[in-house]
Amino acid sequence: MNTHISAAITAAKLKREKKAAAIKARIDGKIAAAERREKEEQDHMNRAWKEHQALQEKIAASRKAMGVRKNEETPASLRRLITEWENEMRLRLWEKRVNM
């Protein structure tokens, strides 16, 4: 009879240890997933910043080539180009984010 009790105690202890290990593994997995999401978000923000800077440089170069000064209104043809470039930039960023 004493062996049955000790076997039950051992089984209960093993069950508690397994449960604790499962809980720890779940928490570790959640932490790893959060770190991965944070890194992906930071990478996306860096790409977006670089794309934005490149777009601003392209716009400035186009304005200079057209002879448009900083305080002058942007011509309609350049505004159309800027809109097109912005849409292309958004599409590139979206495609990179989807394909991660």
N, CA, C and O atoms as a GROMACS GRO file, in nm:
protein
  400
    1MET      N    1   0.082  -0.119   0.000
    1MET     CA    2   0.000   0.000   0.000
    1MET      C    3   0.087   0.125   0.000
    1MET      O    4   0.055   0.224  -0.066
    2ASN      N    5   0.194   0.119   0.073
    2ASN     CA    6   0.287   0.231   0.081
    2ASN      C    7   0.350   0.259  -0.056
    2ASN      O    8   0.377   0.374  -0.089
    3THR      N    9   0.372   0.156  -0.135
    3THR     CA   10   0.430   0.173  -0.269
    3THR      C   11   0.333   0.243  -0.362
    3THR      O   12   0.375   0.320  -0.448
    4HIS      N   13   0.203   0.218  -0.347
    4HIS     CA   14   0.103   0.285  -0.429
    4HIS      C   15   0.100   0.435  -0.401
    4HIS      O   16   0.087   0.516  -0.492
    5ILE      N   17   0.113   0.470  -0.276
    5ILE     CA   18   0.113   0.612  -0.237
    5ILE      C   19   0.238   0.681  -0.291
    5ILE      O   20   0.228   0.791  -0.344
    6SER      N   21   0.354   0.617  -0.277
    6SER     CA   22   0.476   0.679  -0.326
    6SER      C   23   0.475   0.688  -0.478
    6SER      O   24   0.529   0.784  -0.534
    7ALA      N   25   0.415   0.591  -0.547
    7ALA     CA   26   0.402   0.598  -0.692
    7ALA      C   27   0.310   0.713  -0.732
    7ALA      O   28   0.337   0.783  -0.830
    8ALA      N   29   0.204   0.734  -0.659
    8ALA     CA   30   0.110   0.843  -0.687
    8ALA      C   31   0.177   0.978  -0.661
    8ALA      O   32   0.160   1.073  -0.737
    9ILE      N   33   0.254   0.984  -0.554
    9ILE     CA   34   0.327   1.108  -0.522
    9ILE      C   35   0.428   1.138  -0.632
    9ILE      O   36   0.440   1.253  -0.676
   10THR      N   37   0.500   1.037  -0.677
   10THR     CA   38   0.600   1.054  -0.783
   10THR      C   39   0.532   1.097  -0.913
   10THR      O   40   0.582   1.184  -0.984
   11ALA      N   41   0.418   1.035  -0.946
   11ALA     CA   42   0.345   1.070  -1.067
   11ALA      C   43   0.294   1.215  -1.059
   11ALA      O   44   0.299   1.288  -1.158
   12ALA      N   45   0.245   1.255  -0.944
   12ALA     CA   46   0.196   1.393  -0.928
   12ALA      C   47   0.310   1.493  -0.941
   12ALA      O   48   0.295   1.599  -1.001
   13LYS      N   49   0.424   1.457  -0.884
   13LYS     CA   50   0.541   1.545  -0.893
   13LYS      C   51   0.586   1.559  -1.039
   13LYS      O   52   0.617   1.669  -1.084
   14LEU      N   53   0.589   1.448  -1.112
   14LEU     CA   54   0.626   1.450  -1.253
   14LEU      C   55   0.528   1.535  -1.334
   14LEU      O   56   0.569   1.609  -1.423
   15LYS      N   57   0.400   1.523  -1.303
   15LYS     CA   58   0.297   1.601  -1.372
   15LYS      C   59   0.316   1.751  -1.347
   15LYS      O   60   0.304   1.832  -1.439
   16ARG      N   61   0.346   1.788  -1.223
   16ARG     CA   62   0.371   1.929  -1.190
   16ARG      C   63   0.494   1.981  -1.265
   16ARG      O   64   0.492   2.093  -1.317
   17GLU      N   65   0.599   1.901  -1.271
   17GLU     CA   66   0.721   1.942  -1.341
   17GLU      C   67   0.696   1.962  -1.491
   17GLU      O   68   0.744   2.058  -1.551
   18LYS      N   69   0.620   1.869  -1.550
   18LYS     CA   70   0.586   1.881  -1.692
   18LYS      C   71   0.503   2.006  -1.718
   18LYS      O   72   0.525   2.078  -1.816
   19LYS      N   73   0.408   2.032  -1.630
   19LYS     CA   74   0.324   2.149  -1.645
   19LYS      C   75   0.406   2.278  -1.633
   19LYS      O   76   0.387   2.372  -1.710
   20ALA      N   77   0.496   2.282  -1.535
   20ALA     CA   78   0.582   2.399  -1.518
   20ALA      C   79   0.671   2.419  -1.640
   20ALA      O   80   0.692   2.532  -1.684
   21ALA      N   81   0.724   2.309  -1.696
   21ALA     CA   82   0.809   2.318  -1.815
   21ALA      C   83   0.728   2.369  -1.934
   21ALA      O   84   0.779   2.449  -2.014
   22ALA      N   85   0.604   2.324  -1.947
   22ALA     CA   86   0.518   2.368  -2.057
   22ALA      C   87   0.487   2.517  -2.044
   22ALA      O   88   0.488   2.590  -2.143
   23ILE      N   89   0.459   2.561  -1.923
   23ILE     CA   90   0.430   2.704  -1.901
   23ILE      C   91   0.552   2.787  -1.934
   23ILE      O   92   0.540   2.891  -1.999
   24LYS      N   93   0.669   2.744  -1.889
   24LYS     CA   94   0.793   2.816  -1.918
   24LYS      C   95   0.820   2.822  -2.068
   24LYS      O   96   0.858   2.926  -2.120
   25ALA      N   97   0.800   2.709  -2.138
   25ALA     CA   98   0.821   2.706  -2.282
   25ALA      C   99   0.725   2.800  -2.354
   25ALA      O  100   0.765   2.868  -2.449
   26ARG      N  101   0.601   2.806  -2.310
   26ARG     CA  102   0.503   2.895  -2.370
   26ARG      C  103   0.544   3.040  -2.351
   26ARG      O  104   0.536   3.120  -2.445
   27ILE      N  105   0.588   3.075  -2.232
   27ILE     CA  106   0.631   3.213  -2.204
   27ILE      C  107   0.754   3.247  -2.286
   27ILE      O  108   0.763   3.356  -2.343
   28ASP      N  109   0.851   3.154  -2.292
   28ASP     CA  110   0.971   3.177  -2.372
   28ASP      C  111   0.936   3.198  -2.519
   28ASP      O  112   0.995   3.282  -2.587
   29GLY      N  113   0.839   3.121  -2.569
   29GLY     CA  114   0.795   3.135  -2.707
   29GLY      C  115   0.730   3.270  -2.732
   29GLY      O  116   0.752   3.332  -2.837
   30LYS      N  117   0.650   3.316  -2.637
   30LYS     CA  118   0.586   3.447  -2.652
   30LYS      C  119   0.689   3.558  -2.651
   30LYS      O  120   0.676   3.655  -2.726
   31ILE      N  121   0.791   3.546  -2.567
   31ILE     CA  122   0.897   3.646  -2.561
   31ILE      C  123   0.974   3.649  -2.692
   31ILE      O  124   1.001   3.756  -2.747
   32ALA      N  125   1.009   3.532  -2.744
   32ALA     CA  126   1.083   3.524  -2.870
   32ALA      C  127   1.001   3.583  -2.985
   32ALA      O  128   1.055   3.653  -3.070
   33ALA      N  129   0.870   3.554  -2.988
   33ALA     CA  130   0.784   3.607  -3.093
   33ALA      C  131   0.774   3.760  -3.084
   33ALA      O  132   0.775   3.828  -3.186
   34ALA      N  133   0.765   3.812  -2.962
   34ALA     CA  134   0.757   3.958  -2.945
   34ALA      C  135   0.887   4.023  -2.990
   34ALA      O  136   0.885   4.129  -3.053
   35GLU      N  137   1.001   3.961  -2.958
   35GLU     CA  138   1.129   4.016  -3.002
   35GLU      C  139   1.140   4.014  -3.154
   35GLU      O  140   1.188   4.110  -3.215
   36ARG      N  141   1.094   3.905  -3.216
   36ARG     CA  142   1.098   3.895  -3.362
   36ARG      C  143   1.010   4.003  -3.427
   36ARG      O  144   1.050   4.067  -3.524
   37ARG      N  145   0.888   4.021  -3.372
   37ARG     CA  146   0.798   4.124  -3.425
   37ARG      C  147   0.859   4.263  -3.410
   37ARG      O  148   0.848   4.345  -3.501
   38GLU      N  149   0.922   4.289  -3.297
   38GLU     CA  150   0.983   4.419  -3.274
   38GLU      C  151   1.097   4.444  -3.374
   38GLU      O  152   1.110   4.554  -3.426
   39LYS      N  153   1.178   4.341  -3.399
   39LYS     CA  154   1.288   4.354  -3.494
   39LYS      C  155   1.234   4.379  -3.635
   39LYS      O  156   1.286   4.464  -3.707
   40GLU      N  157   1.130   4.305  -3.675
   40GLU     CA  158   1.070   4.324  -3.807
   40GLU      C  159   1.013   4.464  -3.821
   40GLU      O  160   1.028   4.526  -3.927
   41GLU      N  161   0.949   4.514  -3.717
   41GLU     CA  162   0.894   4.650  -3.720
   41GLU      C  163   1.005   4.754  -3.733
   41GLU      O  164   0.991   4.850  -3.808
   42GLN      N  165   1.114   4.734  -3.660
   42GLN     CA  166   1.227   4.826  -3.668
   42GLN      C  167   1.290   4.823  -3.808
   42GLN      O  168   1.325   4.928  -3.862
   43ASP      N  169   1.304   4.704  -3.866
   43ASP     CA  170   1.356   4.692  -4.002
   43ASP      C  171   1.266   4.764  -4.101
   43ASP      O  172   1.314   4.833  -4.191
   44HIS      N  173   1.135   4.748  -4.084
   44HIS     CA  174   1.039   4.815  -4.173
   44HIS      C  175   1.050   4.967  -4.159
   44HIS      O  176   1.048   5.039  -4.259
   45MET      N  177   1.062   5.015  -4.037
   45MET     CA  178   1.074   5.159  -4.017
   45MET      C  179   1.202   5.214  -4.080
   45MET      O  180   1.202   5.322  -4.138
   46ASN      N  181   1.311   5.139  -4.068
   46ASN     CA  182   1.437   5.181  -4.129
   46ASN      C  183   1.425   5.187  -4.281
   46ASN      O  184   1.471   5.282  -4.344
   47ARG      N  185   1.362   5.083  -4.341
   47ARG     CA  186   1.342   5.083  -4.486
   47ARG      C  187   1.255   5.200  -4.528
   47ARG      O  188   1.283   5.266  -4.628
   48ALA      N  189   1.149   5.227  -4.451
   48ALA     CA  190   1.058   5.337  -4.484
   48ALA      C  191   1.131   5.471  -4.477
   48ALA      O  192   1.111   5.558  -4.562
   49TRP      N  193   1.216   5.487  -4.377
   49TRP     CA  194   1.292   5.612  -4.364
   49TRP      C  195   1.386   5.629  -4.482
   49TRP      O  196   1.396   5.739  -4.538
   50LYS      N  197   1.456   5.524  -4.522
   50LYS     CA  198   1.548   5.531  -4.636
   50LYS      C  199   1.473   5.562  -4.765
   50LYS      O  200   1.518   5.642  -4.846
   51GLU      N  201   1.358   5.497  -4.783
   51GLU     CA  202   1.275   5.522  -4.902
   51GLU      C  203   1.229   5.668  -4.904
   51GLU      O  204   1.231   5.733  -5.009
   52HIS      N  205   1.188   5.718  -4.789
   52HIS     CA  206   1.140   5.857  -4.780
   52HIS      C  207   1.254   5.954  -4.813
   52HIS      O  208   1.234   6.051  -4.887
   53GLN      N  209   1.372   5.929  -4.758
   53GLN     CA  210   1.486   6.016  -4.786
   53GLN      C  211   1.521   6.015  -4.935
   53GLN      O  212   1.547   6.120  -4.994
   54ALA      N  213   1.520   5.896  -4.995
   54ALA     CA  214   1.550   5.885  -5.138
   54ALA      C  215   1.446   5.961  -5.220
   54ALA      O  216   1.481   6.026  -5.318
   55LEU      N  217   1.320   5.952  -5.180
   55LEU     CA  218   1.214   6.023  -5.250
   55LEU      C  219   1.233   6.174  -5.239
   55LEU      O  220   1.218   6.246  -5.338
   56GLN      N  221   1.266   6.222  -5.120
   56GLN     CA  222   1.288   6.366  -5.102
   56GLN      C  223   1.404   6.416  -5.188
   56GLN      O  224   1.398   6.524  -5.246
   57GLU      N  225   1.510   6.335  -5.196
   57GLU     CA  226   1.625   6.373  -5.280
   57GLU      C  227   1.585   6.376  -5.428
   57GLU      O  228   1.627   6.464  -5.502
   58LYS      N  229   1.504   6.279  -5.469
   58LYS     CA  230   1.457   6.272  -5.608
   58LYS      C  231   1.370   6.394  -5.640
   58LYS      O  232   1.381   6.451  -5.749
   59ILE      N  233   1.284   6.432  -5.547
   59ILE     CA  234   1.198   6.549  -5.568
   59ILE      C  235   1.281   6.675  -5.576
   59ILE      O  236   1.258   6.760  -5.663
   60ALA      N  237   1.378   6.688  -5.486
   60ALA     CA  238   1.464   6.807  -5.488
   60ALA      C  239   1.542   6.817  -5.618
   60ALA      O  240   1.555   6.925  -5.676
   61ALA      N  241   1.594   6.704  -5.664
   61ALA     CA  242   1.668   6.705  -5.790
   61ALA      C  243   1.577   6.741  -5.908
   61ALA      O  244   1.619   6.813  -5.998
   62SER      N  245   1.454   6.692  -5.906
   62SER     CA  246   1.359   6.723  -6.013
   62SER      C  247   1.321   6.871  -6.012
   62SER      O  248   1.314   6.935  -6.117
   63ARG      N  249   1.298   6.925  -5.893
   63ARG     CA  250   1.265   7.068  -5.882
   63ARG      C  251   1.380   7.153  -5.934
   63ARG      O  252   1.359   7.252  -6.003
   64LYS      N  253   1.502   7.112  -5.898
   64LYS     CA  254   1.620   7.187  -5.942
   64LYS      C  255   1.634   7.180  -6.094
   64LYS      O  256   1.665   7.280  -6.158
   65ALA      N  257   1.612   7.062  -6.151
   65ALA     CA  258   1.623   7.045  -6.296
   65ALA      C  259   1.517   7.128  -6.369
   65ALA      O  260   1.541   7.175  -6.480
   66MET      N  261   1.400   7.144  -6.307
   66MET     CA  262   1.293   7.221  -6.368
   66MET      C  263   1.307   7.371  -6.341
   66MET      O  264   1.236   7.452  -6.399
   67GLY      N  265   1.399   7.406  -6.252
   67GLY     CA  266   1.419   7.546  -6.220
   67GLY      C  267   1.316   7.602  -6.123
   67GLY      O  268   1.292   7.722  -6.120
   68VAL      N  269   1.255   7.516  -6.044
   68VAL     CA  270   1.154   7.558  -5.947
   68VAL      C  271   1.224   7.585  -5.814
   68VAL      O  272   1.293   7.498  -5.760
   69ARG      N  273   1.206   7.706  -5.762
   69ARG     CA  274   1.270   7.741  -5.635
   69ARG      C  275   1.189   7.689  -5.518
   69ARG      O  276   1.074   7.647  -5.533
   70LYS      N  277   1.252   7.692  -5.400
   70LYS     CA  278   1.188   7.636  -5.280
   70LYS      C  279   1.058   7.706  -5.244
   70LYS      O  280   0.963   7.641  -5.199
   71ASN      N  281   1.052   7.836  -5.262
   71ASN     CA  282   0.933   7.910  -5.220
   71ASN      C  283   0.828   7.918  -5.331
   71ASN      O  284   0.723   7.980  -5.312
   72GLU      N  285   0.854   7.858  -5.445
   72GLU     CA  286   0.757   7.857  -5.555
   72GLU      C  287   0.668   7.733  -5.546
   72GLU      O  288   0.707   7.630  -5.491
   73GLU      N  289   0.549   7.746  -5.602
   73GLU     CA  290   0.456   7.633  -5.602
   73GLU      C  291   0.506   7.524  -5.696
   73GLU      O  292   0.564   7.552  -5.801
   74THR      N  293   0.481   7.401  -5.657
   74THR     CA  294   0.522   7.287  -5.740
   74THR      C  295   0.431   7.278  -5.862
   74THR      O  296   0.308   7.281  -5.848
   75PRO      N  297   0.489   7.267  -5.981
   75PRO     CA  298   0.405   7.256  -6.101
   75PRO      C  299   0.321   7.127  -6.099
   75PRO      O  300   0.356   7.029  -6.034
   76ALA      N  301   0.210   7.131  -6.172
   76ALA     CA  302   0.118   7.017  -6.174
   76ALA      C  303   0.185   6.892  -6.228
   76ALA      O  304   0.160   6.782  -6.178
   77SER      N  305   0.269   6.906  -6.328
   77SER     CA  306   0.336   6.789  -6.385
   77SER      C  307   0.427   6.722  -6.281
   77SER      O  308   0.433   6.600  -6.274
   78LEU      N  309   0.497   6.802  -6.201
   78LEU     CA  310   0.584   6.746  -6.098
   78LEU      C  311   0.501   6.688  -5.984
   78LEU      O  312   0.539   6.586  -5.926
   79ARG      N  313   0.388   6.751  -5.951
   79ARG     CA  314   0.302   6.696  -5.847
   79ARG      C  315   0.250   6.558  -5.886
   79ARG      O  316   0.240   6.467  -5.803
   80ARG      N  317   0.218   6.543  -6.015
   80ARG     CA  318   0.173   6.413  -6.065
   80ARG      C  319   0.285   6.309  -6.051
   80ARG      O  320   0.260   6.196  -6.010
   81LEU      N  321   0.407   6.348  -6.087
   81LEU     CA  322   0.522   6.258  -6.073
   81LEU      C  323   0.547   6.222  -5.926
   81LEU      O  324   0.574   6.106  -5.894
   82ILE      N  325   0.538   6.320  -5.839
   82ILE     CA  326   0.560   6.296  -5.696
   82ILE      C  327   0.457   6.196  -5.643
   82ILE      O  328   0.492   6.105  -5.568
   83THR      N  329   0.332   6.213  -5.681
   83THR     CA  330   0.227   6.120  -5.640
   83THR      C  331   0.257   5.979  -5.690
   83THR      O  332   0.242   5.882  -5.616
   84GLU      N  333   0.300   5.969  -5.813
   84GLU     CA  334   0.336   5.839  -5.870
   84GLU      C  335   0.453   5.776  -5.794
   84GLU      O  336   0.450   5.658  -5.761
   85TRP      N  337   0.555   5.855  -5.765
   85TRP     CA  338   0.672   5.806  -5.692
   85TRP      C  339   0.634   5.762  -5.550
   85TRP      O  340   0.683   5.660  -5.501
   86GLU      N  341   0.547   5.839  -5.486
   86GLU     CA  342   0.502   5.802  -5.351
   86GLU      C  343   0.426   5.670  -5.353
   86GLU      O  344   0.445   5.585  -5.265
   87ASN      N  345   0.340   5.652  -5.453
   87ASN     CA  346   0.265   5.526  -5.463
   87ASN      C  347   0.358   5.409  -5.489
   87ASN      O  348   0.340   5.301  -5.433
   88GLU      N  349   0.459   5.430  -5.574
   88GLU     CA  350   0.557   5.324  -5.600
   88GLU      C  351   0.634   5.289  -5.472
   88GLU      O  352   0.660   5.172  -5.444
   89MET      N  353   0.669   5.391  -5.394
   89MET     CA  354   0.740   5.370  -5.268
   89MET      C  355   0.654   5.289  -5.172
   89MET      O  356   0.702   5.193  -5.111
   90ARG      N  357   0.527   5.326  -5.158
   90ARG     CA  358   0.437   5.252  -5.069
   90ARG      C  359   0.422   5.107  -5.114
   90ARG      O  360   0.418   5.016  -5.031
   91LEU      N  361   0.413   5.086  -5.244
   91LEU     CA  362   0.400   4.950  -5.296
   91LEU      C  363   0.525   4.868  -5.265
   91LEU      O  364   0.514   4.753  -5.223
   92ARG      N  365   0.644   4.927  -5.285
   92ARG     CA  366   0.768   4.856  -5.253
   92ARG      C  367   0.774   4.820  -5.106
   92ARG      O  368   0.810   4.707  -5.070
   93LEU      N  369   0.739   4.914  -5.019
   93LEU     CA  370   0.741   4.888  -4.876
   93LEU      C  371   0.639   4.780  -4.838
   93LEU      O  372   0.669   4.693  -4.756
   94TRP      N  373   0.521   4.785  -4.897
   94TRP     CA  374   0.419   4.686  -4.868
   94TRP      C  375   0.463   4.547  -4.913
   94TRP      O  376   0.446   4.449  -4.840
   95GLU      N  377   0.522   4.538  -5.035
   95GLU     CA  378   0.568   4.409  -5.085
   95GLU      C  379   0.677   4.350  -4.997
   95GLU      O  380   0.678   4.230  -4.970
   96LYS      N  381   0.769   4.435  -4.951
   96LYS     CA  382   0.876   4.386  -4.864
   96LYS      C  383   0.820   4.338  -4.732
   96LYS      O  384   0.867   4.239  -4.676
   97ARG      N  385   0.720   4.407  -4.681
   97ARG     CA  386   0.661   4.370  -4.552
   97ARG      C  387   0.583   4.240  -4.564
   97ARG      O  388   0.586   4.156  -4.473
   98VAL      N  389   0.512   4.222  -4.675
   98VAL     CA  390   0.432   4.102  -4.696
   98VAL      C  391   0.523   3.981  -4.715
   98VAL      O  392   0.491   3.872  -4.669
   99ASN      N  393   0.635   4.001  -4.783
   99ASN     CA  394   0.724   3.889  -4.814
   99ASN      C  395   0.825   3.859  -4.705
   99ASN      O  396   0.920   3.784  -4.729
  100MET      N  397   0.809   3.915  -4.587
  100MET     CA  398   0.903   3.888  -4.478
  100MET      C  399   0.890   3.747  -4.428
  100MET      O  400   0.961   3.707  -4.337
   0.00000   0.00000   0.00000
